Amino acid sequence: MSLSAVEQCIFDLGNSGKVRKAYVAEPDAFLARYALDDEERALVRGEDVAELFRRGLNPMLLMGFHMGLHGPASMGEYLKKMPTLASTLGTGE
């Protein structure tokens, strides 16, 4: 995974309404701007914040991405998608 390219893409989507509009209008064209592989593009398009977190992306960066696309009222939805700390440590508690 090219973590820096994914992080840049997620950052851009989370911080600019103009960027989000370009993404919503033409997701494939937008994602082509970044050095992402097919799997990374699928994770971004699928808004798979849990898997992106498991692969090392910062949860605050992911929160900005999710809430940028869905608005501040989506915080509960974001939290439901995110794994718990215990699950990421493999304790399952």
C-alpha positions in Angstrom: 0.0 0.0 0.0 1.3 3.4 -0.9 0.4 5.0 2.4 1.5 8.5 1.5 -0.6 8.6 -1.7 -3.7 7.3 0.1 -3.2 9.8 2.9 -2.9 12.7 0.5 -6.1 11.6 -1.3 -8.0 11.2 2.0 -6.6 14.5 3.3 -7.6 16.4 0.1 -11.2 14.9 0.2 -11.6 15.7 3.9 -10.4 19.3 3.6 -11.8 20.8 0.4 -15.3 21.2 -0.8 -14.1 21.8 -4.3 -12.1 18.6 -4.2 -15.1 16.6 -2.9 -17.3 18.0 -5.7 -14.7 16.9 -8.3 -14.6 13.4 -6.7 -18.4 13.1 -6.6 -18.8 14.2 -10.2 -16.1 11.9 -11.6 -14.6 9.5 -9.0 -12.4 7.5 -11.4 -11.0 10.7 -13.0 -10.4 12.2 -9.6 -8.7 9.1 -8.1 -6.5 8.8 -11.2 -4.7 12.0 -10.0 -3.1 9.9 -7.2 -0.6 7.0 -7.4 -3.1 4.5 -6.1 -3.3 0.9 -7.0 -6.7 -0.8 -7.8 -7.1 -2.0 -4.2 -6.5 1.4 -2.8 -8.9 3.1 -5.2 -11.5 0.5 -4.2 -11.0 1.2 -0.5 -11.4 5.0 -1.0 -14.4 4.6 -3.3 -16.0 2.2 -0.8 -15.2 4.6 2.0 -13.8 1.6 3.9 -12.5 3.6 6.8 -12.0 0.6 9.0 -9.7 -1.2 6.6 -7.9 2.0 5.8 -7.3 2.4 9.6 -6.1 -1.2 9.9 -3.6 -0.4 7.1 -2.1 2.5 9.0 -4.1 5.6 8.2 -4.7 8.1 11.0 -8.3 7.9 12.5 -8.6 11.7 12.6 -7.7 11.9 9.0 -10.3 9.2 8.2 -12.9 11.0 10.3 -12.4 14.2 8.3 -12.7 12.2 5.1 -15.9 10.5 6.2 -17.5 13.6 7.7 -16.5 15.7 4.7 -18.5 13.4 2.4 -21.4 12.9 4.8 -21.5 15.9 7.1 -21.0 16.4 10.8 -24.1 14.4 11.7 -22.4 11.3 10.4 -20.0 11.0 13.3 -22.1 8.1 14.8 -21.9 6.2 11.6 -18.2 6.7 11.4 -17.7 5.5 14.9 -19.8 2.4 14.2 -17.6 1.6 11.2 -14.3 2.0 13.1 -12.7 -1.0 14.8 -12.2 -0.7 18.6 -8.7 -0.4 19.9 -8.9 -3.9 21.4 -9.8 -5.4 18.1 -6.8 -3.8 16.4 -4.5 -5.2 19.1 -5.8 -8.7 18.6 -7.2 -9.1 22.1 -10.8 -9.2 20.9 -12.0 -7.6 24.1 
